[in-house]
Amino acid sequence: MNVQLPSPGKRLRDAWAGAPIAIPGAFNPLVAKLAERIGFQAVYLSGGALSAGNGVPDIGLLTLTEFVQHAQLTAHATSLPVLCDADTGFGESLNVERTVRLFEAAGVAGIHLEDQEMPKRCGHLSGKSIVTPEVMAAKIRAAVAARRDPDFVIIARTDARGVTNFDDAVSRAKLYLDAGADAIFPEAMQDAGEFARFAKAVPCPLLANMTEFGKSPLIDVETLGRMGYRMILFPLTAFRAAMKAAEATLLDVFKNGTQMNSVPTMQTRAELYDVLGYAEYEERDRTYFG
């Protein structure tokens, strides 16, 4: 008998309701499988990692369909709920309707939308500009109206702290909650004190972004949880580590003409096949042929 699981959005809500959860960025579906095996309760599709992995900066160059295709592949590779970066919604309010419907149909748990103007920038870089609070609130209302599953998660991200000031970020967050957002993502808080002040000013499910080399300090999950944050993102942590390892390995091959020095640091063939479930595929194939 097939057991009907709760929807991805419901599973994500249940996960953060239990305790603060770390959500690692899964820059490809295999990393999502690894995260599930390790014991994480959700994974994240980062627009920054997706853009960089395709050789372009995170300035809104990839399309909605490219995001959704990658989201669908990730969601199909893991039973974990997948939270997705949806940038600015790929347009205005009517575009946001379609954005929500496509991501939801892809099988993900939810998305976050940001209040930047296009062309958007990485949240921890200078040169950003933001739309009016009313424009962003309209996008949130459109997103909420478009979802078919009421548990599909709509998170509003505000980049106001890095453009205007802290108080504007708080004011915008409250307006976005009134528009129907399920949670708030305050980007680029400057220090631990600001994270704590924001949580007190905006009591709702909150997401903290622990990206490296940015404007925010790196704070552990337990500390952020005590402040009031329920979801803690590590959006490019595995990506950055993997790219540094790839660079070192390629340099080794280029210098020495062999990969022998790097073999001890590699995932083995057996380890890879184990994560992929290769034996189970072969077993099913034999079963189908009787």
Residue pairs with C-beta under 8 A, 6 or more apart in sequence:
5 11
5 79
6 14
6 151
7 109
7 149
7 151
7 152
8 75
8 81
8 82
8 107
8 108
8 109
8 110
8 152
9 81
9 109
9 110
9 149
9 151
9 152
9 153
10 149
10 151
11 42
11 80
11 81
11 109
12 42
12 81
12 83
12 109
12 110
12 153
13 151
13 153
13 182
15 21
15 41
15 42
15 81
16 205
16 230
16 231
17 230
19 225
20 221
20 222
20 224
20 225
20 229
20 230
20 231
20 232
21 40
21 41
21 42
21 221
21 230
21 231
21 232
22 40
22 221
22 232
22 234
23 40
23 41
23 42
23 43
23 44
23 83
23 231
23 232
23 233
23 234
24 31
24 35
24 40
24 43
24 44
24 234
24 237
24 238
25 31
25 43
25 44
25 45
25 46
25 49
25 233
25 234
25 235
25 236
25 237
25 238
25 239
26 32
26 35
26 43
26 44
26 45
26 74
26 78
26 82
26 238
27 46
27 49
27 50
27 53
27 236
27 238
27 239
27 242
28 53
28 74
29 73
29 74
29 76
29 77
29 78
30 77
30 275
30 276
31 43
31 238
32 43
32 74
32 77
32 78
32 80
32 82
33 77
33 78
33 275
33 276
34 275
35 43
35 78
35 80
36 43
36 78
36 79
36 80
37 275
40 80
41 80
41 81
42 80
42 81
42 82
42 83
42 109
42 231
43 74
43 78
43 80
43 81
43 82
43 83
44 82
44 83
44 84
44 85
44 233
44 234
44 235
45 67
45 70
45 71
45 74
45 82
45 83
45 84
45 85
45 108
46 85
46 233
46 235
46 236
46 239
47 58
47 62
47 67
47 85
47 86
47 87
48 58
48 85
48 122
48 211
48 235
48 236
49 235
49 236
49 239
50 62
50 66
50 67
50 70
50 85
51 57
51 58
51 59
51 61
51 62
52 58
52 236
52 239
53 239
54 62
54 66
56 62
57 122
58 120
58 121
58 122
59 119
59 120
59 121
59 122
60 87
60 88
60 118
60 119
60 120
63 90
64 90
64 95
64 98
64 99
64 102
65 102
67 84
67 85
67 86
67 87
67 90
67 103
68 102
68 103
68 106
71 82
71 84
71 103
71 106
71 107
71 108
72 106
72 107
72 108
74 82
74 108
75 82
75 106
75 107
75 108
76 107
81 108
81 109
81 110
82 107
82 108
82 109
83 108
83 109
83 110
83 111
83 112
83 153
83 155
83 231
84 103
84 108
84 110
84 111
84 112
85 111
85 112
85 235
86 99
86 103
86 111
86 112
86 113
87 113
87 114
87 116
87 120
88 113
88 114
88 115
88 116
88 117
88 118
88 120
88 139
89 95
89 96
89 99
89 113
89 139
89 143
90 96
90 98
90 99
91 99
92 135
92 139
93 138
93 139
93 141
93 142
94 142
96 113
96 139
96 142
96 143
96 146
97 142
97 143
97 145
97 146
98 146
99 111
99 143
100 111
100 142
100 143
100 146
100 147
100 152
100 154
101 146
101 147
101 148
103 111
104 147
104 148
104 149
104 152
109 152
109 153
110 152
110 153
110 154
110 155
110 182
111 143
111 153
111 154
111 155
112 154
112 155
112 156
112 157
112 185
112 207
113 136
113 139
113 140
113 143
113 154
113 155
113 156
113 157
114 120
114 123
114 157
114 158
114 159
114 185
114 187
115 130
115 131
115 133
115 135
115 136
115 156
115 157
115 158
115 159
115 160
115 172
115 176
116 128
116 129
116 130
116 131
116 159
117 129
117 130
117 131
120 128
121 127
121 128
123 157
123 159
123 162
123 187
123 188
123 209
123 211
123 214
124 162
124 187
124 188
124 211
124 213
124 214
124 215
124 216
126 162
128 159
128 162
128 163
129 163
130 136
130 158
130 159
130 160
130 163
130 164
133 171
133 172
133 175
133 176
136 156
136 158
136 172
136 175
136 176
137 175
137 176
137 178
137 179
138 179
140 154
140 156
140 176
140 179
140 180
140 181
141 179
141 180
143 154
143 180
144 154
144 179
144 180
144 181
147 154
153 182
153 183
154 180
154 181
154 182
154 183
155 181
155 182
155 183
155 184
155 185
155 207
156 173
156 176
156 177
156 179
156 181
156 183
156 184
156 185
157 184
157 185
157 186
157 187
157 207
158 169
158 172
158 173
158 176
158 184
158 185
158 186
158 187
159 187
159 188
160 168
160 169
160 172
161 168
161 169
161 186
161 187
161 188
161 189
161 190
161 194
162 187
162 188
162 215
166 194
166 197
166 198
169 186
169 198
170 198
170 201
170 202
173 184
173 186
173 198
173 201
173 202
174 202
176 184
177 184
177 202
177 204
182 205
183 204
183 205
183 206
183 207
183 230
183 231
184 202
184 204
184 205
184 206
184 207
185 206
185 207
185 209
186 195
186 198
186 202
186 206
186 208
187 209
188 209
188 214
188 215
188 216
189 195
189 198
189 208
189 215
189 216
190 215
190 216
191 216
191 217
192 217
192 219
192 223
195 208
195 216
195 219
195 224
195 227
195 229
196 227
198 206
199 206
199 227
199 228
199 229
200 228
203 228
205 230
205 231
206 228
206 229
206 230
206 231
207 229
207 230
207 231
207 232
207 233
208 216
208 219
208 224
208 229
208 231
208 232
208 233
209 216
209 233
209 235
210 216
210 218
210 219
210 224
210 232
210 233
210 234
210 237
211 233
211 234
211 235
211 236
211 237
212 218
212 236
212 237
212 240
221 232
224 232
225 232
245 265
248 262
249 259
249 262
249 265
249 266
252 259
252 261
252 262
253 259
253 262
273 279
